[in-house]
Amino acid sequence: MSTARFRPPLGLGSAAIGPEEEALVLDVLRRGELFRYYGNDPARPPPMVAAVEREAAERFGIPYTLGVTSGTAALEVALAAAGIGPGDEVIIPAWSWISCFTSVVRTGARPVLAEIDASLCLDPEEVARRATPRTRAVLVVHYQGAAADLEPMLHAAHRRGLFVIEDCAEAPGATYRGRPVGSWGDAAIYSFQHNKPITAGEGGLVATRDLRLYERAVRLSDLGQYRPHHAQVTPPREAPFSGGQCRMSELTAAVALAQLRKLDRIRDHCRRLKSRILAQAGNLTGFSWRPLADPAGDFGFELYGYAPSADAAAQLREQLDACGVWCQKRTGTYPQYHREYVKTGLTAHPALSPFRDLSPWPAHGYRAEDFPRTEDLTSRFVALPIGWRFTDDDADHIASSLRDVTTGTSG
Ligand SMILES: Cc1ncc(COP(=O)(O)O)c(C=O)c1O
């Protein structure tokens, strides 16, 4: 058996690219309209970014969405649109993607790291533990397809007046208690980066039900401007301010739109194979599945389980690999305190660092020893990705390999 049998291509969405993406990209190219705000006909602006925004709003249950260049840009825009800035603190999971940390730093606010729970998402109880009078927001990351426990999280955050941003970059189409993730908090972000369930190579969305936040997000993404397309959504009320530039292009939107329309098919495929693996694997010795806040709402593209120790997890990975089951972590997520930019605490200009008053550095709250639970959980998991091209037979092989390696009958 090939040891590469289950090595999935990076990203689910990229494996599902086909004639639909091709047709929409060709449509943009043939019209020669690559910029969202104007094209050949002054009376008819190009349609692709506007269509992504409209269809994403419907699909994710959030009325106002804005296309931007990446999930990271979406995070920076959402935080700044919410008014987060110097002197503020934002609670983020210690185990999260790089930009969950850097986007907060770039607003001038201080990211406050918090423990995750066994779902590998932010522990809702951490909101009360980490909140200080300077805390302004909580960034909730729905890790690899699965929702964080939103109800207690929102309760803890909103009773303290904290703004909640849902980071849905890794979980578009996942639900919590029957409602899409992203529709629960005060704002949400999405990513179309290559290694995501749906992709356009790069790209992102900011979503909110708050019109003021929407207007500020538009201005932040378009050099402070607020063009007629957006004025039709809601008339301008904010005094113009200097913004950055992270507008989504029509070409990106063409791919993103075709992918968005495939989201449910991709998700249903993953869910079906996930259920098949779980049913066939049954109870496993020395291996427990990641407990989820809402198992029915999981996207299902990556199954996580825990071994009793880091050594046992490493051994399981090796044995599964020998069976042709690829089980290396597919996300680029790390505990933030292990990353270089946290170890230095630096920003491009020293005066911009939200850590400049904390000495010695790394201060308490930015070192591995401050996060025993996150350290323990992330050292013991084994991740089993499910690819778009995986078949029922592949699912059966994963399940039987798991049974074999946990009962010691493999190789
Ligand atoms: C949880 C999370 N947030 C934000 C991002 C940033 O998205 P992008 O890569 O599009 O900037 C990513 C993806 O890489 C992510 O996984």
The ligand as an SDF file (V2000), in Angstrom:
LIG
                    3D

 16 16  0  0  0  0  0  0  0  0999 V2000
   -8.1790   31.0820   12.0800 C   0  0  0  0  0  0  0  0  0  0  0  0
   -7.6090   31.9100   10.9790 C   0  0  0  0  0  0  0  0  0  0  0  0
   -7.7740   33.2510   11.0130 N   0  0  0  0  0  0  0  0  0  0  0  0
   -7.3050   34.0520   10.0420 C   0  0  0  0  0  0  0  0  0  0  0  0
   -6.6320   33.5330    8.9710 C   0  0  0  0  0  0  0  0  0  0  0  0
   -6.0640   34.4800    7.9710 C   0  0  0  0  0  0  0  0  0  0  0  0
   -6.5050   34.2620    6.6880 O   0  0  0  0  0  0  0  0  0  0  0  0
   -5.5770   34.6740    5.4110 P   0  0  0  0  0  0  0  0  0  0  0  0
   -4.5760   33.5810    5.2590 O   0  0  0  0  0  0  0  0  0  0  0  0
   -6.5800   34.7220    4.3050 O   0  0  0  0  0  0  0  0  0  0  0  0
   -4.9750   35.9780    5.6920 O   0  0  0  0  0  0  0  0  0  0  0  0
   -6.4360   32.1480    8.8820 C   0  0  0  0  0  0  0  0  0  0  0  0
   -5.7600   31.5120    7.7350 C   0  0  0  0  0  0  0  0  0  0  0  0
   -4.7850   31.3580    7.3450 O   0  0  0  0  0  0  0  0  0  0  0  0
   -6.9210   31.3070    9.9210 C   0  0  0  0  0  0  0  0  0  0  0  0
   -6.7300   29.9870    9.8910 O   0  0  0  0  0  0  0  0  0  0  0  0
  1  2  1  0
  2  3  1  0
  2 15  2  0
  3  4  2  0
  4  5  1  0
  5  6  1  0
  5 12  2  0
  6  7  1  0
  7  8  1  0
  8  9  2  0
  8 10  1  0
  8 11  1  0
 12 13  1  0
 12 15  1  0
 13 14  2  0
 15 16  1  0
M  END
$$$$
